[in-house]
Amino acid sequence: MNSEEEFYDAETGLESDDSCEVSFKDALVFDNKHVSDGSSAHENGVWQRRKSLPADMISRNNFSMWGVLKKCIGMELSKIAMPVVFNEPLSFLQRLSEYMEHTHLIHKACSMSDSIDRMQVVAAFAVSAVASQWERTGKPFNPLLGETFELTREDEGYRLISEQVSHHPPISAFHAQSLKQEFEFHGSIYPKLKFWGKSMEAEPKGTMTLELIKHKEVYTWTNPMCCVHNIILGKLWLEQYGAVEIINHSTGDKCVLNFKPCGMFGKELHKVEGCILDKSKKKRRVIYGKWTECMYSVEPKVYDAFRKSEKKSGGDAKKPKQEQQSCEGDDADEMPDVQETVTVIPGSALLWRITPRPTHSAQMYNFTSFAMTLNELEPGAERLLAPTDSRLRPDIRAMENGDIDLSSREKERLEEKQRAARRERSKDEEEWTPRWFHQGSSPHTGAEDWLYSGGYFDRNYSHCPDIY
């Protein structure tokens, strides 16, 4: 292992219900996407996407993360060597593409005529983008400089390209576009992680930008903070927290979502609440739910009346003392029991509901059905993919096949090759130039960002670096 490996994204998971056990009798339905039982989509009526990985998850029982992290308390984890056993068989670029699992929400927003209706569905999409983190206990492989990942889903009507554009600091850029020119979704991610002894905090750096071309609307937001508990002792689990502000730069509408920390006794675990304000700051909708389950919207007056009646009746304030747990335990931050599923307020509209994971997900790194397909080489794909695509990485392929020793050797070989290339550039005083993205200013926020240069899908890969 080496000190130059960058520990990107130690996102983990937590236990919850496998489905959203709520009553839908009082809810309108905005999310009408068919939810399967983990089965895969068909391509051209013949080829079927895989439903599992080639091998079960590699056991981590004989490995201790404490040996790696004990000298890093309070530090940013930018140069920490991590054994490959703590990884999951995906690159961080592939992990980024999981934002697109619920693309049907973008299509739904495109079809709506009212800007407030569009905003609430965009808000649901922003929440859905972090839902795949639930129960994920492994970190993705750190992308090599110049690594790319392409995802084309004709069945969902989009294609995506991502590239590792910087090594120090680690920055991953992505750009997704509708095949029918309905939307573009893009951004660049620079996750900053700090280790605090029992927990690890991840601060998301980077702005998400969604453009609805038909409506000439642009939305921007940043992802919530997350904290991974029990890095050293106990069962790993994750909470998301912090304010997420979604701005419609075209209309002035704004949605403020509060991802609540678990709080004392875990009462707020997983909860997300917020509201949509129009340009005159009038509250138009209240949005509520859990990022692990589902999201709803309701009229503000209905929401306020329901909460008042709930307080009068005592609500859920009384909890058996023997079941109460604090997130600040002395030995381990025990994950609080999920107190209840989402209570549906009569008159609410269902915006989004998480897709159930396959029954064997726990043996497959807790992957969703969508994640299971990301490292799959489709028939004929090697002829079309850039030679830098994540699916061609031998260390990830070896781990997916259950060969941890080969994965470790290949990972070290690729890292040494990357260091050698960096030494050569330094000798020639040559700066690294990304192939598919360039640095510039966002026309919507003015902030510095990495913007797609275009041309990837022309399939001219003659200037791609040799990184594998």
ChimeraX attribute file (.defattr): number of C-alpha atoms within 10 A of each C-alpha:
attribute: neighborCount
match mode: 1-to-1
recipient: residues
	/A:1	15
	/A:2	13
	/A:3	10
	/A:4	15
	/A:5	20
	/A:6	20
	/A:7	21
	/A:8	23
	/A:9	22
	/A:10	21
	/A:11	24
	/A:12	22
	/A:13	21
	/A:14	19
	/A:15	16
	/A:16	15
	/A:17	12
	/A:18	14
	/A:19	15
	/A:20	17
	/A:21	13
	/A:22	13
	/A:23	13
	/A:24	15
	/A:25	10
	/A:26	13
	/A:27	18
	/A:28	16
	/A:29	13
	/A:30	17
	/A:31	17
	/A:32	13
	/A:33	13
	/A:34	6
	/A:35	11
	/A:36	13
	/A:37	11
	/A:38	18
	/A:39	16
	/A:40	15
	/A:41	16
	/A:42	11
	/A:43	12
	/A:44	8
	/A:45	7
	/A:46	6
	/A:47	11
	/A:48	13
	/A:49	18
	/A:50	17
	/A:51	19
	/A:52	20
	/A:53	21
	/A:54	15
	/A:55	13
	/A:56	17
	/A:57	20
	/A:58	19
	/A:59	10
	/A:60	12
	/A:61	7
	/A:62	6
	/A:63	11
	/A:64	14
	/A:65	14
	/A:66	14
	/A:67	10
	/A:68	12
	/A:69	19
	/A:70	12
	/A:71	11
	/A:72	15
	/A:73	15
	/A:74	12
	/A:75	12
	/A:76	17
	/A:77	23
	/A:78	19
	/A:79	15
	/A:80	18
	/A:81	16
	/A:82	19
	/A:83	14
	/A:84	23
	/A:85	21
	/A:86	19
	/A:87	22
	/A:88	24
	/A:89	29
	/A:90	26
	/A:91	25
	/A:92	22
	/A:93	27
	/A:94	25
	/A:95	19
	/A:96	18
	/A:97	22
	/A:98	20
	/A:99	18
	/A:100	22
	/A:101	19
	/A:102	22
	/A:103	17
	/A:104	17
	/A:105	25
	/A:106	23
	/A:107	18
	/A:108	17
	/A:109	23
	/A:110	20
	/A:111	13
	/A:112	14
	/A:113	10
	/A:114	10
	/A:115	16
	/A:116	21
	/A:117	19
	/A:118	22
	/A:119	23
	/A:120	24
	/A:121	26
	/A:122	24
	/A:123	29
	/A:124	27
	/A:125	24
	/A:126	25
	/A:127	24
	/A:128	28
	/A:129	19
	/A:130	17
	/A:131	23
	/A:132	23
	/A:133	25
	/A:134	24
	/A:135	22
	/A:136	22
	/A:137	22
	/A:138	22
	/A:139	23
	/A:140	25
	/A:141	26
	/A:142	21
	/A:143	27
	/A:144	26
	/A:145	24
	/A:146	24
	/A:147	28
	/A:148	28
	/A:149	27
	/A:150	25
	/A:151	16
	/A:152	14
	/A:153	14
	/A:154	11
	/A:155	10
	/A:156	16
	/A:157	16
	/A:158	20
	/A:159	18
	/A:160	21
	/A:161	25
	/A:162	29
	/A:163	28
	/A:164	26
	/A:165	28
	/A:166	18
	/A:167	17
	/A:168	11
	/A:169	13
	/A:170	20
	/A:171	20
	/A:172	26
	/A:173	26
	/A:174	27
	/A:175	24
	/A:176	22
	/A:177	19
	/A:178	21
	/A:179	15
	/A:180	8
	/A:181	12
	/A:182	19
	/A:183	23
	/A:184	20
	/A:185	21
	/A:186	21
	/A:187	23
	/A:188	24
	/A:189	22
	/A:190	18
	/A:191	20
	/A:192	18
	/A:193	22
	/A:194	18
	/A:195	21
	/A:196	17
	/A:197	17
	/A:198	19
	/A:199	20
	/A:200	22
	/A:201	23
	/A:202	22
	/A:203	15
	/A:204	17
	/A:205	16
	/A:206	21
	/A:207	20
	/A:208	18
	/A:209	21
	/A:210	22
	/A:211	20
	/A:212	20
	/A:213	14
	/A:214	11
	/A:215	18
	/A:216	12
	/A:217	17
	/A:218	19
	/A:219	24
	/A:220	21
	/A:221	20
	/A:222	18
	/A:223	24
	/A:224	23
	/A:225	19
	/A:226	23
	/A:227	22
	/A:228	23
	/A:229	28
	/A:230	20
	/A:231	23
	/A:232	18
	/A:233	16
	/A:234	14
	/A:235	16
	/A:236	23
	/A:237	24
	/A:238	28
	/A:239	26
	/A:240	26
	/A:241	21
	/A:242	15
	/A:243	17
	/A:244	20
	/A:245	20
	/A:246	24
	/A:247	21
	/A:248	25
	/A:249	15
	/A:250	13
	/A:251	15
	/A:252	13
	/A:253	22
	/A:254	24
	/A:255	26
	/A:256	19
	/A:257	24
	/A:258	20
	/A:259	28
	/A:260	20
	/A:261	21
	/A:262	21
	/A:263	14
	/A:264	14
	/A:265	20
	/A:266	19
	/A:267	22
	/A:268	18
	/A:269	26
	/A:270	23
	/A:271	24
	/A:272	24
	/A:273	18
	/A:274	20
	/A:275	22
	/A:276	27
	/A:277	20
	/A:278	17
	/A:279	12
	/A:280	8
	/A:281	11
	/A:282	11
	/A:283	17
	/A:284	17
	/A:285	24
	/A:286	24
	/A:287	27
	/A:288	28
	/A:289	26
	/A:290	24
	/A:291	27
	/A:292	29
	/A:293	25
	/A:294	26
	/A:295	30
	/A:296	28
	/A:297	30
	/A:298	23
	/A:299	16
	/A:300	16
	/A:301	13
	/A:302	15
	/A:303	19
	/A:304	13
	/A:305	10
	/A:306	13
	/A:307	14
	/A:308	12
	/A:309	11
	/A:310	13
	/A:311	11
	/A:312	8
	/A:313	10
	/A:314	10
	/A:315	11
	/A:316	11
	/A:317	9
	/A:318	7
	/A:319	11
	/A:320	6
	/A:321	8
	/A:322	6
	/A:323	10
	/A:324	14
	/A:325	18
	/A:326	16
	/A:327	17
	/A:328	13
	/A:329	10
	/A:330	9
	/A:331	11
	/A:332	18
	/A:333	22
	/A:334	20
	/A:335	24
	/A:336	22
	/A:337	15
	/A:338	16
	/A:339	15
	/A:340	13
	/A:341	20
	/A:342	18
	/A:343	12
	/A:344	21
	/A:345	19
	/A:346	16
	/A:347	16
	/A:348	23
	/A:349	21
	/A:350	25
	/A:351	26
	/A:352	27
	/A:353	23
	/A:354	19
	/A:355	26
	/A:356	17
	/A:357	20
	/A:358	20
	/A:359	12
	/A:360	15
	/A:361	20
	/A:362	15
	/A:363	15
	/A:364	22
	/A:365	21
	/A:366	25
	/A:367	23
	/A:368	26
	/A:369	23
	/A:370	22
	/A:371	22
	/A:372	23
	/A:373	17
	/A:374	23
	/A:375	21
	/A:376	17
	/A:377	13
	/A:378	13
	/A:379	8
	/A:380	8
	/A:381	11
	/A:382	13
	/A:383	9
	/A:384	11
	/A:385	21
	/A:386	23
	/A:387	20
	/A:388	22
	/A:389	23
	/A:390	29
	/A:391	24
	/A:392	19
	/A:393	23
	/A:394	17
	/A:395	28
	/A:396	28
	/A:397	21
	/A:398	19
	/A:399	25
	/A:400	23
	/A:401	18
	/A:402	18
	/A:403	15
	/A:404	17
	/A:405	14
	/A:406	17
	/A:407	23
	/A:408	18
	/A:409	15
	/A:410	19
	/A:411	22
	/A:412	17
	/A:413	14
	/A:414	17
	/A:415	19
	/A:416	15
	/A:417	16
	/A:418	17
	/A:419	13
	/A:420	12
	/A:421	15
	/A:422	16
	/A:423	13
	/A:424	11
	/A:425	13
	/A:426	12
	/A:427	9
	/A:428	9
	/A:429	9
	/A:430	11
	/A:431	9
	/A:432	14
	/A:433	13
	/A:434	19
	/A:435	21
	/A:436	23
	/A:437	22
	/A:438	16
	/A:439	14
	/A:440	13
	/A:441	13
	/A:442	15
	/A:443	9
	/A:444	13
	/A:445	12
	/A:446	9
	/A:447	11
	/A:448	14
	/A:449	20
	/A:450	24
	/A:451	19
	/A:452	22
	/A:453	13
	/A:454	13
	/A:455	11
	/A:456	17
	/A:457	14
	/A:458	7
	/A:459	11
	/A:460	11
	/A:461	16
	/A:462	8
	/A:463	7
	/A:464	16
	/A:465	16
	/A:466	12
	/A:467	17
	/A:468	20
